[in-house]
Amino acid sequence: MKGKYWLAMATGIGLAIAGGSLARAAGLSANTGVTQMNIWQAIVLGVVQGLTEFLPISSTAHLKVIPVALGWGDPGVGFTAVIQLGSIAAVLWYFWADIQQITVGAIAALGRAYQQRELTPSSRSLLAVGQVAFEDSQDLRIAVGIFLGTLPIVFFGLLIKILVPDFDNSPLRSLPAIAIASIIMSLLLGLAEKLGKRELTYEKLGTKTGIFMGLAQSMALVPGVSRSGSTLTAGLFMGIERAAAARFSFLLGIPAITLAGLVELKGVITDPLLRGEILPLAIGTISAAIFSYGAIAAEIVPIARGRISPLSRGSVITPFNSTKPAKVMAGIPN
């Protein structure tokens, strides 16, 4: 599987290079503003999204840097958020058994606790029912942890949308800012890998895990900060095993990425000026789903075996390798 993943990555890079040549041949110039992507560009960006979303490197940063470097311009926050729905489809596909177990197990635990309340109604308040179910079911604890962990990124995301309406052109989305964020987070990931005790198994995770990893996940609102990287870093600092931290990180991302994608998709559908992007968005989302599934399958094994450090080093190197040529091609001063 690992060999197939690197083959997919090589294919994606080849597509990007070929796509850049086609774009330049068509007379497309570099553009630092938001630019509508065509179908070919959407396919390539779907590949980029799929290969980077679940690695501890920022997919948002790559979706900004790579098209600018190739002279396509910036696809914008909306395009980036919508094609992430393809990654969510891949997570649902790969972790369907886990999701089903958590959902069914949580509902069953609440049902059992409620039945106990019916037997002794005088001593069982609704709060007590929830407490009994919570103590009885690991699935319910994981579900509550995911719910609580989603709240920070929803809160801060709405805050940014209200306070920074023109986030597409925010200084936070500049290439230097992306590079700095990527470097800082990669160093933190390397530090977590060194200091983390890795004693907690998946069965011991719950609300505390959700809250702290959820706060870390909200940092991914800053371009250059990887969602999976920030949550994995938090998990390792908390002493969680690598594979358990990665598994919880994948599940934690489902509500957040889905909500962000649906909000932006609504904007695309309802805005007459953006309706021309629907087909490229659909193609990009399908591309992202296919390559995301391969990335998830390939990442679980190396993380479980402790192979995080090379990935974190890669996220340090990437900004240095990508921002300078991108700035030159986009006409941004060094």
Beta strands, then each sheet from edge to edge (+ up, - down):
end
